[in-house]
Amino acid sequence: MKAVLLEKTRRVINETAFFEVVLWHLPEPVPGSVHSLKYRLALVIEGECVLRYDNERGKGDHRHMAGHEDAIEFTTLEALFDAFQADMKRILT
């Protein structure tokens, strides 16, 4: 089985901001993760990525926010999206 692209979307929030979702289903987990998804959720404001959730090879599931990188626990895709949206809302308001 090959990697399957499940979603690749970009949504404009306003004239200076957008968020992007890229989600793949992989035949086996990325080293550092226990699930078979590869993802990137990013919020970009004025050309700068100010929030990103991803699971890089060897790093596992983590979040980049305010100049810091923190490990996160992946439970479900829905919980991941909810956490990303909550962080996005805090940044945008």
Buried (B, 14 or more C-beta within 10 A) or exposed (E): EEEEEBEEEEEEEEEEBBBBBBBBBBEEBBEBBEBBBBBBBBBBBEEEEBBBBBBBEEBBBBBBBEEEEEEBEBEEEEEBBEBBEEBBEEBBE
